[in-house]
Amino acid sequence: MKLSLSWIQDHVDYHLDRPAEELADLISLRVAEVEGVERLGEALQQVRVVEILATEPHPDADKLRIATVTDGEGETQRIVCGATNCRPGIRVPFADLGAVLPTVDKDGNVSTFTIKRAKIRG
């Protein structure tokens, strides 16, 4: 069984500023053995929220758009997006080139995916 730390905090007087491993040790001693601690959010630290400022059709691909995005701190970038709802004014998750993100295949196997520059249709 998997339990989230926030769920445990709702039912037990435990402060999240202490290490999760400490709580796992306490549970193992008093309730049931804890097989491991997973830190799911850490894998997404390279993802940030950006706002789409403008979009235009991609010149070489019918189903892609070129979007200009901003992180709200003055930096803008042009990116290629395949989402059908890509439009100015919305905020979306964004990972820069080189970011390594987790991925899960249809069988539940976890691996990583690196965001990289790719050529579109030649």
KOLMI-663290 format. One line per field, with one value per residue (C-alpha): x, y, z; residue number from 0. Coordinates in steps of 0.25 Angstrom, whole numbers, always signed. Layout:
px	[X_...];
py	[Y_...];
pz	[Z_...];
num	[NUM_...];
REM end
This chain:
px	[+0_+5_+2_+5_+12_+0_-10_-2_-1_-17_-18_-5_+1_+14_+21_+26_+38_+44_+50_+41_+51_+49_+34_+36_+45_+34_+24_+33_+35_+20_+11_+16_+29_+31_+38_+42_+40_+38_+40_+31_+31_+47_+46_+38_+47_+52_+38_+33_+20_+21_+10_+8_+8_+6_+5_+6_+5_+18_+23_+27_+16_+1_-1_+9_+10_+21_+18_+25_+25_+30_+33_+28_+42_+45_+51_+43_+46_+40_+36_+29_+16_+7_-4_-18_-21_-8_-13_-9_-12_-12_-1_+6_+16_+30_+43_+56_+65_+73_+63_+62_+47_+41_+32_+24_+21_+8_+14_+17_+32_+38_+50_+54_+53_+62_+56_+65_+65_+59_+58_+44_+42_+56];
py	[+0_+14_+26_+40_+49_+59_+48_+43_+57_+58_+46_+47_+58_+59_+71_+70_+78_+66_+55_+45_+34_+37_+35_+22_+17_+20_+13_+1_+0_+2_-1_-9_-10_+1_-4_+10_+25_+31_+45_+48_+63_+63_+58_+70_+81_+84_+87_+102_+109_+118_+127_+126_+140_+137_+125_+123_+111_+103_+105_+90_+82_+83_+79_+87_+102_+111_+118_+129_+127_+135_+131_+144_+149_+155_+143_+139_+127_+121_+106_+96_+91_+80_+82_+85_+95_+103_+118_+131_+134_+120_+116_+102_+93_+95_+88_+94_+87_+77_+74_+60_+55_+42_+34_+22_+12_+4_-7_+2_+2_+15_+22_+36_+45_+56_+68_+71_+79_+71_+74_+74_+68_+70];
pz	[+0_-3_+6_+3_+14_+13_+16_+28_+33_+33_+42_+51_+59_+50_+45_+30_+33_+38_+29_+23_+26_+41_+39_+32_+43_+53_+45_+43_+58_+63_+51_+39_+31_+22_+9_+3_+2_-12_-14_-26_-27_-27_-42_-46_-40_-55_-59_-57_-61_-73_-80_-95_-101_-116_-125_-140_-149_-151_-165_-167_-159_-160_-145_-138_-134_-130_-117_-111_-96_-83_-69_-64_-61_-74_-82_-94_-103_-115_-114_-123_-117_-122_-112_-118_-108_-110_-109_-104_-90_-83_-74_-76_-70_-77_-77_-83_-92_-85_-74_-70_-67_-62_-71_-69_-80_-82_-74_-62_-64_-60_-68_-72_-84_-87_-94_-106_-119_-131_-146_-151_-165_-170];
num	[0_1_2_3_4_5_6_7_8_9_10_11_12_13_14_15_16_17_18_19_20_21_22_23_24_25_26_27_28_29_30_31_32_33_34_35_36_37_38_39_40_41_42_43_44_45_46_47_48_49_50_51_52_53_54_55_56_57_58_59_60_61_62_63_64_65_66_67_68_69_70_71_72_73_74_75_76_77_78_79_80_81_82_83_84_85_86_87_88_89_90_91_92_93_94_95_96_97_98_99_100_101_102_103_104_105_106_107_108_109_110_111_112_113_114_115_116_117_118_119_120_121];
REM end
